[in-house]
Amino acid sequence: MGEFNLPVKQGYGENQKTSCIKCVLWGKVAEAYAPNIKKGDLLVVSGEFYVEEWVSDSGKRLQPTIIVNQIQLAKKSGDKQGQAAPTQPKATEPPVDFDNDLNIPF
């Protein structure tokens, strides 16, 4: 299992804010993609979205979470090859279909 927080910008101008979404990778997806992800990478993720809920001393807490089944690394606009373009990371395994390949323990 692997996980990382993905910052997401919302709004524009003075109303812009950044939120973090927890991304969770399991099994073959974690093995294939986790070594390729570095802080500062531009990512496009897809998967199952849900909100984790729990109660702490400060009250009810919520954490938006994505169980990732596919990741695309996007090149930064300053890269030598020019415009930002989504690319697949070099992985030995294709993306995993969670419904058919893995038993998620929750």
CYANA upper distance limits for C-alpha pairs under 8 A (distance plus 0.5 A):
  1 MET  CA     24 VAL  CA      7.78
  1 MET  CA     25 LEU  CA      6.13
  1 MET  CA     26 TRP  CA      5.12
  1 MET  CA     27 GLY  CA      6.75
  1 MET  CA     30 ALA  CA      6.44
  2 GLY  CA     24 VAL  CA      6.42
  2 GLY  CA     25 LEU  CA      5.52
  2 GLY  CA     26 TRP  CA      7.05
  2 GLY  CA     30 ALA  CA      6.27
  2 GLY  CA     34 ALA  CA      7.35
  3 GLU  CA     22 LYS  CA      7.50
  3 GLU  CA     23 CYS  CA      5.92
  3 GLU  CA     24 VAL  CA      4.87
  3 GLU  CA     25 LEU  CA      6.36
  4 PHE  CA     22 LYS  CA      6.44
  4 PHE  CA     23 CYS  CA      5.88
  4 PHE  CA     24 VAL  CA      7.31
  5 ASN  CA     20 CYS  CA      6.33
  5 ASN  CA     21 ILE  CA      6.02
  5 ASN  CA     22 LYS  CA      4.99
  5 ASN  CA     23 CYS  CA      6.41
  6 LEU  CA     20 CYS  CA      5.89
  6 LEU  CA     21 ILE  CA      5.69
  6 LEU  CA     22 LYS  CA      6.77
  6 LEU  CA     23 CYS  CA      7.28
  7 PRO  CA     18 THR  CA      6.79
  7 PRO  CA     19 SER  CA      6.13
  7 PRO  CA     20 CYS  CA      4.88
  7 PRO  CA     21 ILE  CA      6.90
  8 VAL  CA     18 THR  CA      5.97
  8 VAL  CA     19 SER  CA      5.79
  8 VAL  CA     20 CYS  CA      6.48
  8 VAL  CA     21 ILE  CA      7.73
  9 LYS  CA     16 GLN  CA      7.35
  9 LYS  CA     17 LYS  CA      6.29
  9 LYS  CA     18 THR  CA      4.91
  9 LYS  CA     19 SER  CA      6.96
 10 GLN  CA     16 GLN  CA      6.05
 10 GLN  CA     17 LYS  CA      5.94
 10 GLN  CA     18 THR  CA      6.61
 10 GLN  CA     19 SER  CA      8.08
 11 GLY  CA     15 ASN  CA      6.12
 11 GLY  CA     16 GLN  CA      4.83
 11 GLY  CA     17 LYS  CA      7.04
 12 TYR  CA     16 GLN  CA      4.92
 12 TYR  CA     17 LYS  CA      8.48
 20 CYS  CA     64 PRO  CA      8.43
 21 ILE  CA     63 GLN  CA      7.77
 21 ILE  CA     64 PRO  CA      5.86
 21 ILE  CA     65 THR  CA      6.11
 21 ILE  CA     66 ILE  CA      7.76
 22 LYS  CA     63 GLN  CA      7.77
 22 LYS  CA     64 PRO  CA      6.83
 22 LYS  CA     65 THR  CA      5.14
 22 LYS  CA     66 ILE  CA      6.83
 23 CYS  CA     65 THR  CA      6.22
 23 CYS  CA     66 ILE  CA      5.34
 23 CYS  CA     67 ILE  CA      6.53
 23 CYS  CA     68 VAL  CA      6.81
 24 VAL  CA     65 THR  CA      7.84
 24 VAL  CA     66 ILE  CA      6.68
 24 VAL  CA     67 ILE  CA      5.40
 24 VAL  CA     68 VAL  CA      6.38
 25 LEU  CA     29 VAL  CA      6.45
 25 LEU  CA     30 ALA  CA      5.32
 25 LEU  CA     34 ALA  CA      8.47
 25 LEU  CA     67 ILE  CA      6.68
 25 LEU  CA     68 VAL  CA      5.96
 25 LEU  CA     69 ASN  CA      7.85
 26 TRP  CA     30 ALA  CA      5.60
 26 TRP  CA     31 GLU  CA      8.50
 26 TRP  CA     67 ILE  CA      8.45
 26 TRP  CA     68 VAL  CA      8.44
 27 GLY  CA     31 GLU  CA      6.87
 27 GLY  CA    102 LEU  CA      7.97
 28 LYS  CA     32 ALA  CA      6.50
 28 LYS  CA     93 GLU  CA      7.62
 28 LYS  CA     95 PRO  CA      8.34
 28 LYS  CA     96 VAL  CA      7.27
 29 VAL  CA     33 TYR  CA      6.45
 29 VAL  CA     34 ALA  CA      8.31
 29 VAL  CA     68 VAL  CA      8.32
 29 VAL  CA     69 ASN  CA      7.11
 29 VAL  CA     70 GLN  CA      8.08
 29 VAL  CA     93 GLU  CA      8.46
 29 VAL  CA     95 PRO  CA      6.77
 29 VAL  CA     96 VAL  CA      6.72
 30 ALA  CA     34 ALA  CA      5.72
 31 GLU  CA     35 PRO  CA      7.86
 32 ALA  CA     36 ASN  CA      8.41
 32 ALA  CA     90 LYS  CA      8.47
 32 ALA  CA     91 ALA  CA      5.49
 32 ALA  CA     92 THR  CA      6.83
 32 ALA  CA     93 GLU  CA      6.85
 33 TYR  CA     37 ILE  CA      7.18
 33 TYR  CA     71 ILE  CA      7.99
 33 TYR  CA     89 PRO  CA      7.56
 33 TYR  CA     91 ALA  CA      7.17
 36 ASN  CA     89 PRO  CA      7.25
 36 ASN  CA     90 LYS  CA      8.30
 37 ILE  CA     41 ASP  CA      7.26
 41 ASP  CA     73 LEU  CA      7.53
 41 ASP  CA     74 ALA  CA      7.95
 41 ASP  CA     76 LYS  CA      8.45
 42 LEU  CA     73 LEU  CA      6.50
 42 LEU  CA     74 ALA  CA      5.72
 42 LEU  CA     75 LYS  CA      7.39
 42 LEU  CA     76 LYS  CA      7.42
 43 LEU  CA     71 ILE  CA      7.27
 43 LEU  CA     72 GLN  CA      6.24
 43 LEU  CA     73 LEU  CA      5.34
 43 LEU  CA     74 ALA  CA      6.33
 44 VAL  CA     71 ILE  CA      6.22
 44 VAL  CA     72 GLN  CA      5.54
 44 VAL  CA     73 LEU  CA      7.00
 44 VAL  CA     74 ALA  CA      7.77
 44 VAL  CA     86 PRO  CA      8.46
 45 VAL  CA     68 VAL  CA      6.95
 45 VAL  CA     69 ASN  CA      8.25
 45 VAL  CA     70 GLN  CA      6.34
 45 VAL  CA     71 ILE  CA      5.06
 45 VAL  CA     72 GLN  CA      6.94
 46 SER  CA     66 ILE  CA      8.23
 46 SER  CA     68 VAL  CA      6.26
 46 SER  CA     69 ASN  CA      6.62
 46 SER  CA     70 GLN  CA      5.88
 46 SER  CA     71 ILE  CA      7.07
 47 GLY  CA     66 ILE  CA      6.51
 47 GLY  CA     67 ILE  CA      5.91
 47 GLY  CA     68 VAL  CA      4.96
 47 GLY  CA     69 ASN  CA      5.46
 47 GLY  CA     70 GLN  CA      7.17
 48 GLU  CA     66 ILE  CA      5.90
 48 GLU  CA     67 ILE  CA      5.60
 48 GLU  CA     68 VAL  CA      7.20
 48 GLU  CA     69 ASN  CA      8.33
 49 PHE  CA     64 PRO  CA      7.89
 49 PHE  CA     65 THR  CA      6.30
 49 PHE  CA     66 ILE  CA      4.95
 49 PHE  CA     67 ILE  CA      7.03
 50 TYR  CA     64 PRO  CA      6.62
 50 TYR  CA     65 THR  CA      5.95
 50 TYR  CA     66 ILE  CA      6.88
 51 VAL  CA     62 LEU  CA      6.84
 51 VAL  CA     63 GLN  CA      5.98
 51 VAL  CA     64 PRO  CA      4.94
 51 VAL  CA     65 THR  CA      6.22
 52 GLU  CA     62 LEU  CA      6.13
 52 GLU  CA     63 GLN  CA      5.53
 52 GLU  CA     64 PRO  CA      6.83
 52 GLU  CA     65 THR  CA      7.33
 53 GLU  CA     60 LYS  CA      7.67
 53 GLU  CA     61 ARG  CA      6.22
 53 GLU  CA     62 LEU  CA      5.26
 53 GLU  CA     63 GLN  CA      7.13
 54 TRP  CA     60 LYS  CA      6.39
 54 TRP  CA     61 ARG  CA      5.84
 54 TRP  CA     62 LEU  CA      7.28
 55 VAL  CA     59 GLY  CA      5.97
 55 VAL  CA     60 LYS  CA      4.89
 55 VAL  CA     61 ARG  CA      6.31
 56 SER  CA     60 LYS  CA      6.75
 56 SER  CA     61 ARG  CA      7.35
 69 ASN  CA     95 PRO  CA      6.69
 69 ASN  CA     96 VAL  CA      6.50
 69 ASN  CA     97 ASP  CA      7.31
 69 ASN  CA     98 PHE  CA      7.57
 70 GLN  CA     95 PRO  CA      6.24
 70 GLN  CA     96 VAL  CA      8.20
 71 ILE  CA     88 GLN  CA      7.93
 72 GLN  CA     86 PRO  CA      6.43
 72 GLN  CA     87 THR  CA      6.21
 72 GLN  CA     88 GLN  CA      5.72
 72 GLN  CA     89 PRO  CA      7.28
 73 LEU  CA     86 PRO  CA      6.29
 73 LEU  CA     87 THR  CA      5.96
 73 LEU  CA     88 GLN  CA      6.69
 73 LEU  CA     89 PRO  CA      6.87
 74 ALA  CA     84 ALA  CA      6.58
 74 ALA  CA     85 ALA  CA      5.98
 74 ALA  CA     86 PRO  CA      4.78
 74 ALA  CA     87 THR  CA      6.44
 75 LYS  CA     79 ASP  CA      6.97
 75 LYS  CA     83 GLN  CA      7.96
 75 LYS  CA     84 ALA  CA      5.33
 75 LYS  CA     85 ALA  CA      6.22
 75 LYS  CA     86 PRO  CA      7.15
 75 LYS  CA     87 THR  CA      8.12
 76 LYS  CA     83 GLN  CA      7.96
 76 LYS  CA     84 ALA  CA      5.98
 77 SER  CA     82 GLY  CA      6.61
 77 SER  CA     83 GLN  CA      5.74
 77 SER  CA     84 ALA  CA      5.63
 78 GLY  CA     82 GLY  CA      7.25
 78 GLY  CA     83 GLN  CA      8.39
 79 ASP  CA     83 GLN  CA      8.25
 96 VAL  CA    101 ASP  CA      7.17
 97 ASP  CA    101 ASP  CA      6.33
 97 ASP  CA    102 LEU  CA      8.20
 98 PHE  CA    102 LEU  CA      5.76
 98 PHE  CA    103 ASN  CA      7.96
 98 PHE  CA    104 ILE  CA      8.33
 99 ASP  CA    103 ASN  CA      8.45
